[in-house]
Amino acid sequence: MPDPSTYRPAPGTIPDAPGVYRFRDPAGRVVYVGKAKSLRNRLNSYFADVWTLHPRTQQMVTTAAAVDWVTVGTEVEALQLEFSWIKEFDPRFNVKYRDDKSYPFLAVTLDEEFPRLQVMRGVKRKGVRYFGPYSHAWAIRETLDLLLRVFPARTCSAGVFKRAHQIGRPCLLGDIGKCSAPCVGRVSAEEHRDIVDEFCDFMAGRTDQFLKRVEREMLRASEELEFERAARLRDDLVALRRALEKQTVVLGDGTDADIVAFADDPLEAAVQVFHVRGGRVRGQRGWVVEKVEELSTGDLVHHFCTQMYGEEHGETDVPRELLVPDLPDDADALADWLSAHRGSRVSLRVPQRGDKKALMETVARNATEVLQRHKLRRAGDLTTRSRALEEIAEALGMEGVPLRIECFDVSQIQGTDVVASMVVFEDGLERKSEYRRFIVRGNPDGSGTDDLSAMSEVMRRRFARFKALEQHDDAELPGIDPLTGKPRRFAYPPQLIVVDGGQPQVNAVAAVLAEMGVTDVALCGLAKRLEEVWLPADDFPVILPRTSEALYLLQRVRDEAHRFAITFHRQRRSKRMTASALDEVAGLGEVRRKALLRHFGSMKRIAEATPEEIAEVPGIGLRTAESVLAALRSPDPGKTGER
């Protein structure tokens, strides 16, 4: 692996000032661009011990052969230069919030004599008003089809318009009332522009007054016995309301805002954006991007803003308000930079309450679901799973692929309610019927239980059961229960054990396996911070490529074990915290406890009652009533031990 220290700048040569830096490969190509408040602090972080860096950062610094920088006066200048360099050099290691397609807008060509309504992609141009972006072009056409009967503006191309003008006959849309046919002079240029202006007002959110006006005209036509005109206005009203149903009001103040939310893991981040214009959701977009280094939510916001509101691909529509889950360190400079792009003040803030916070939570749920679907899509394919298992076997030096993987995780809060989980993946898929939960009993000497001792205890219990089943001589198939014909618990050993943790956890489990004589099971640990794979007795971890299918599978196994453990821990903690003295009364089950509480209303009233009054509750005898009172009136009521 190339050594970054070979091109590290000499001490004292990096200025302690804001600026933008570039890493270049041996051929001189820019591979990464970044900005910093202090170039010295930021660049020095790249030349620390390479094994402490994020995997993607490791790859970047070992690919590069040189670094240079430019100092600037302010953070806004740094933002502008960073954006310009990323656009110019397209560095391979920068986070890219762009997908392989441009999103469509509903465009109105106001710079023409007879403005046209159309779907438009790509670079925005002057003299055209844009609404959107939309997720699909068909969504725009569907909306237009509903609105053209109310706003019969031109939608045809210049060639069709010219031909209709020459022959003096409109196209089909003109004949069916979905175009006012300015091509043949049915309306003048001024009248057609009035229609287009009303359409723009409607799309900009001024809908209520227009609906009321159409409704008034419909009622007036009905009173004047112009029933055909009234029926046409009624149909127009229905069409307008149907169009509005497709764009539900989500913010009552009619604001223009982009709501951005993220879901991430150490290697990737999913971003979702809702474009709200005039209080209505006009479009929704999303990506899954690779993380170059350890990035906070504020860092992700910074990268998103600097890339999404540039000058190309038709994405210069900067809203008045940008709602984000967290503010970056350079939030003020970023707001100034966005304001310069918009031409008026842009507010960058975190919603705290009300409709905007609720909408932010909706966007965040979308981002989480997108990231989960992305991971599951990679894991659901048979070929992908097979490749992942082969990569794991190769990386860990196993003789064969691990068809059965067991992963263990411990969950606790300061030594209380210590539990552990075991999840099983067979052929790369969850085998939920084989999942197991453990209540950790703790050290015999009564000392506290840490993660290492808990993991050791769980591993002893798991393989003690397996060793006991292995010694069955009374059956041809010791792993099968002869009564049920089903596999016994812990009957089958895994080919690979994965523990949630780093070198200490792996070494603790390895000691238990050696103690119990288990020699044919591979072992590794997956550390959360940098997603490193640790092997027993190794001083350095195995770094899997960040796009490796093996790493995706190990992540899924580890995350599932963590989810299963923490769910069980919460159940145990909740049960302990809600336990009462009634739980200790022998012969008093859950049904009769609920009957007592329903009859008296509270524990205090039960304690104040006489045995005879308690015995009036159906199912409660006098002796049980006396036991209940003895439990409630004890010096330490409500105290329960672990069971």
Secondary structure, DSSP 8 states (H G I E B T S, - for coil): ---GGGG---TT-S-SS-EEEEEE-TTS-EEEEEEES-HHHHHHHHTS-GGGS-HHHHHHHHH--EEEEEE-SSHHHHHHHHHHHHHHH--TTS-----SS---EEEEETTSSS-BEEEE-SS--TTEEEE---S-HHHHHHHHHHHTTTS--B-S-HHHHHHHHHHT---HHHHTTSS--GGGTSS-HHHHHHHHHHHHHHHTT--HHHHHHHHHHHHHHHHTT-HHHHHHHHHHHHHHHHHHHTS-B--TT---EEEEEEEE-SSEEEEEEEEEETTEEEEEEEEEEE-SS---HHHHHHHHHHHHTSSSTT-----SEEE-SS--TTHHHHHHHHHHHHTS--EEE---SHHHHHHHHHHHHHHHHHHHHHHHHHHH-HHHHHHHHHHHHHHHT-SS--SEEEEEEEEEETTEEEEEEEEEEETTEE-GGG-EEEE----TT-----HHHHHHHHHHHHHHHHHHHHT--S-S-TTB-TTT-SB-TT-S--SEEEEES-HHHHHHHHHHHHHTT--S-EEEEEETTTTEEE-TT-SS-B---TT-HHHHHHHHHHHHHHHHHHHHHHHHHHHHHT--GGGGSTT--HHHHHHHHHHHSSHHHHHHS-HHHHHTSTT--HHHHHHHHHHHTSSSTT-----
